[in-house]
């Protein structure tokens, strides 16, 4: 919510809607053209996130750990 207040200060609702519509038609085309590179970086991000989550869960007593 805190972040949305700053986004709302920069853009009004119509601008955000226009950006969402343009992204809806642009991002799939970009993904298809650069699928290998995007998948590689998404894999790196997913690995990093899983590592951070595992470290946090290890420090919290009683936290559920998911096998991935």
PyMOL CGO cylinders between C-alpha atoms (Angstrom):
from pymol import cmd
from pymol.cgo import CYLINDER

trace = [
    CYLINDER, 0.00, 0.00, 0.00, 2.86, 2.35, 0.77, 0.3, 1, 1, 1, 1, 1, 1,
    CYLINDER, 2.86, 2.35, 0.77, 4.34, 1.79, -2.68, 0.3, 1, 1, 1, 1, 1, 1,
    CYLINDER, 4.34, 1.79, -2.68, 0.96, 2.30, -4.33, 0.3, 1, 1, 1, 1, 1, 1,
    CYLINDER, 0.96, 2.30, -4.33, 0.69, 5.79, -2.82, 0.3, 1, 1, 1, 1, 1, 1,
    CYLINDER, 0.69, 5.79, -2.82, 3.87, 6.81, -4.62, 0.3, 1, 1, 1, 1, 1, 1,
    CYLINDER, 3.87, 6.81, -4.62, 2.79, 5.14, -7.86, 0.3, 1, 1, 1, 1, 1, 1,
    CYLINDER, 2.79, 5.14, -7.86, -0.56, 6.90, -7.56, 0.3, 1, 1, 1, 1, 1, 1,
    CYLINDER, -0.56, 6.90, -7.56, 1.19, 10.22, -7.06, 0.3, 1, 1, 1, 1, 1, 1,
    CYLINDER, 1.19, 10.22, -7.06, 3.08, 9.74, -10.33, 0.3, 1, 1, 1, 1, 1, 1,
    CYLINDER, 3.08, 9.74, -10.33, 0.32, 8.25, -12.50, 0.3, 1, 1, 1, 1, 1, 1,
    CYLINDER, 0.32, 8.25, -12.50, -3.43, 8.54, -12.55, 0.3, 1, 1, 1, 1, 1, 1,
    CYLINDER, -3.43, 8.54, -12.55, -5.72, 5.51, -13.02, 0.3, 1, 1, 1, 1, 1, 1,
    CYLINDER, -5.72, 5.51, -13.02, -6.19, 6.02, -16.75, 0.3, 1, 1, 1, 1, 1, 1,
    CYLINDER, -6.19, 6.02, -16.75, -2.44, 6.10, -17.34, 0.3, 1, 1, 1, 1, 1, 1,
    CYLINDER, -2.44, 6.10, -17.34, -1.98, 2.87, -15.37, 0.3, 1, 1, 1, 1, 1, 1,
    CYLINDER, -1.98, 2.87, -15.37, -4.80, 1.25, -17.36, 0.3, 1, 1, 1, 1, 1, 1,
    CYLINDER, -4.80, 1.25, -17.36, -3.21, 2.32, -20.65, 0.3, 1, 1, 1, 1, 1, 1,
    CYLINDER, -3.21, 2.32, -20.65, 0.18, 0.98, -19.55, 0.3, 1, 1, 1, 1, 1, 1,
    CYLINDER, 0.18, 0.98, -19.55, -1.44, -2.33, -18.55, 0.3, 1, 1, 1, 1, 1, 1,
    CYLINDER, -1.44, -2.33, -18.55, -3.16, -2.70, -21.93, 0.3, 1, 1, 1, 1, 1, 1,
    CYLINDER, -3.16, -2.70, -21.93, 0.01, -1.89, -23.87, 0.3, 1, 1, 1, 1, 1, 1,
    CYLINDER, 0.01, -1.89, -23.87, 2.01, -4.32, -21.71, 0.3, 1, 1, 1, 1, 1, 1,
    CYLINDER, 2.01, -4.32, -21.71, -0.60, -7.02, -22.21, 0.3, 1, 1, 1, 1, 1, 1,
    CYLINDER, -0.60, -7.02, -22.21, 0.06, -7.01, -25.95, 0.3, 1, 1, 1, 1, 1, 1,
    CYLINDER, 0.06, -7.01, -25.95, 3.79, -6.20, -25.90, 0.3, 1, 1, 1, 1, 1, 1,
    CYLINDER, 3.79, -6.20, -25.90, 5.24, -8.50, -23.23, 0.3, 1, 1, 1, 1, 1, 1,
    CYLINDER, 5.24, -8.50, -23.23, 4.12, -11.80, -24.81, 0.3, 1, 1, 1, 1, 1, 1,
    CYLINDER, 4.12, -11.80, -24.81, 5.77, -10.83, -28.12, 0.3, 1, 1, 1, 1, 1, 1,
    CYLINDER, 5.77, -10.83, -28.12, 9.00, -9.85, -26.36, 0.3, 1, 1, 1, 1, 1, 1,
    CYLINDER, 9.00, -9.85, -26.36, 8.92, -13.11, -24.40, 0.3, 1, 1, 1, 1, 1, 1,
    CYLINDER, 8.92, -13.11, -24.40, 8.49, -15.23, -27.53, 0.3, 1, 1, 1, 1, 1, 1,
    CYLINDER, 8.49, -15.23, -27.53, 11.38, -13.44, -29.28, 0.3, 1, 1, 1, 1, 1, 1,
    CYLINDER, 11.38, -13.44, -29.28, 13.73, -13.72, -26.29, 0.3, 1, 1, 1, 1, 1, 1,
    CYLINDER, 13.73, -13.72, -26.29, 12.39, -16.82, -24.54, 0.3, 1, 1, 1, 1, 1, 1,
    CYLINDER, 12.39, -16.82, -24.54, 15.74, -18.48, -23.88, 0.3, 1, 1, 1, 1, 1, 1,
    CYLINDER, 15.74, -18.48, -23.88, 17.27, -15.43, -22.22, 0.3, 1, 1, 1, 1, 1, 1,
    CYLINDER, 17.27, -15.43, -22.22, 14.15, -14.64, -20.21, 0.3, 1, 1, 1, 1, 1, 1,
    CYLINDER, 14.15, -14.64, -20.21, 13.85, -18.23, -18.98, 0.3, 1, 1, 1, 1, 1, 1,
    CYLINDER, 13.85, -18.23, -18.98, 17.52, -18.25, -17.99, 0.3, 1, 1, 1, 1, 1, 1,
    CYLINDER, 17.52, -18.25, -17.99, 17.17, -15.08, -15.88, 0.3, 1, 1, 1, 1, 1, 1,
    CYLINDER, 17.17, -15.08, -15.88, 13.86, -16.19, -14.39, 0.3, 1, 1, 1, 1, 1, 1,
    CYLINDER, 13.86, -16.19, -14.39, 15.56, -19.43, -13.34, 0.3, 1, 1, 1, 1, 1, 1,
    CYLINDER, 15.56, -19.43, -13.34, 18.29, -17.45, -11.61, 0.3, 1, 1, 1, 1, 1, 1,
    CYLINDER, 18.29, -17.45, -11.61, 15.74, -15.27, -9.85, 0.3, 1, 1, 1, 1, 1, 1,
    CYLINDER, 15.74, -15.27, -9.85, 13.69, -18.29, -8.77, 0.3, 1, 1, 1, 1, 1, 1,
    CYLINDER, 13.69, -18.29, -8.77, 16.81, -20.01, -7.40, 0.3, 1, 1, 1, 1, 1, 1,
    CYLINDER, 16.81, -20.01, -7.40, 17.80, -16.89, -5.46, 0.3, 1, 1, 1, 1, 1, 1,
    CYLINDER, 17.80, -16.89, -5.46, 14.31, -16.45, -4.04, 0.3, 1, 1, 1, 1, 1, 1,
    CYLINDER, 14.31, -16.45, -4.04, 14.16, -20.11, -2.97, 0.3, 1, 1, 1, 1, 1, 1,
    CYLINDER, 14.16, -20.11, -2.97, 17.55, -19.74, -1.27, 0.3, 1, 1, 1, 1, 1, 1,
    CYLINDER, 17.55, -19.74, -1.27, 16.45, -16.64, 0.64, 0.3, 1, 1, 1, 1, 1, 1,
    CYLINDER, 16.45, -16.64, 0.64, 13.14, -18.23, 1.65, 0.3, 1, 1, 1, 1, 1, 1,
    CYLINDER, 13.14, -18.23, 1.65, 14.95, -21.36, 2.86, 0.3, 1, 1, 1, 1, 1, 1,
    CYLINDER, 14.95, -21.36, 2.86, 17.32, -19.24, 4.97, 0.3, 1, 1, 1, 1, 1, 1,
    CYLINDER, 17.32, -19.24, 4.97, 14.42, -17.32, 6.49, 0.3, 1, 1, 1, 1, 1, 1,
    CYLINDER, 14.42, -17.32, 6.49, 12.46, -20.50, 7.19, 0.3, 1, 1, 1, 1, 1, 1,
    CYLINDER, 12.46, -20.50, 7.19, 15.51, -22.05, 8.84, 0.3, 1, 1, 1, 1, 1, 1,
    CYLINDER, 15.51, -22.05, 8.84, 15.64, -19.16, 11.30, 0.3, 1, 1, 1, 1, 1, 1,
    CYLINDER, 15.64, -19.16, 11.30, 11.92, -19.19, 12.13, 0.3, 1, 1, 1, 1, 1, 1,
    CYLINDER, 11.92, -19.19, 12.13, 10.97, -21.93, 14.57, 0.3, 1, 1, 1, 1, 1, 1,
    CYLINDER, 10.97, -21.93, 14.57, 8.00, -23.98, 13.36, 0.3, 1, 1, 1, 1, 1, 1,
    CYLINDER, 8.00, -23.98, 13.36, 8.08, -22.64, 9.80, 0.3, 1, 1, 1, 1, 1, 1,
    CYLINDER, 8.08, -22.64, 9.80, 6.87, -25.03, 7.13, 0.3, 1, 1, 1, 1, 1, 1,
    CYLINDER, 6.87, -25.03, 7.13, 9.48, -26.15, 4.66, 0.3, 1, 1, 1, 1, 1, 1,
    CYLINDER, 9.48, -26.15, 4.66, 8.40, -27.15, 1.18, 0.3, 1, 1, 1, 1, 1, 1,
    CYLINDER, 8.40, -27.15, 1.18, 10.39, -29.70, -0.80, 0.3, 1, 1, 1, 1, 1, 1,
    CYLINDER, 10.39, -29.70, -0.80, 11.18, -28.29, -4.24, 0.3, 1, 1, 1, 1, 1, 1,
]
cmd.load_cgo(trace, "trace")
